Amino acid sequence: MGVKVDIVFLEEPCSACLIIFNLIKEIMERLKGKYDFLEVNYIEIKKLEDLHSIKGLEVEKFPAIIIDGEQISAGTIPDIGEIEKIISLKYREALRCPG
């Protein structure tokens, strides 16, 4: 039982998107070291038609962060403290309502 984080990014991002993606990746690696229940997946978008198959993706700005099916970021550098709060909340919810 854990918390699933999907990082959605474009196959050919602009330079700003690439910088943001690398910062998000660095944040996620740090959080994975801190929370053993955290599962991080990187989803590369090759065709725009694929966007509709991603559960939880609402705002189509990239990179996007989706935590347990809820998009929390779109094309911005998120605050690590805010991400930690959301992850902790989602984990507590999963413990209360397993399955």
Helices and strands as residue ranges (DSSP letters): E 3-10, H 15-34, E 38-45, G 48-53, E 64-67, E 70-74, H 80-96
